[in-house]
């Protein structure tokens, strides 16, 4: 059972890191795109909120899965 908990912990950290890298990548791309448009502040704020929500939700779900073991 401890092996499963260790595996789930590694998967949670890996998935959290992947979500974080994806969020940073999207944020940089949209920031560069928004720099050349009129909607820069609104677009950056929107992508930050959406990205933080999804990364936080996914990380929370993964930690819930870990503690069910």
Residue, then its C-alpha position, 0 to 999 in steps of 0.5 A: x500500500x505504501x508503494x501506491x501512496x509513493x507512486x500517487x505522490x510522484x504522479x501528483x507532483x509531476x502533474x502539478x509541475x506539468x500544469x504549472x509549466x503549461x500555465x506559464x507557457x500560455x501566460x507568456x504566449x497570451x501576454x505577448x499576443x495581448x501586448x499587440x492588441x487593445x485588450x492586454x490588461x483584461x486578457x492577461x487577468x482572464x488567463x491568469x484567473x482561468x489558469x490558476x483555477x484549473x491548476x488549483x482544481x487539478x492539484x486539489x483533485x490529485x491530492x484528494x486521490x493520494x489521501x484516499x489510499 
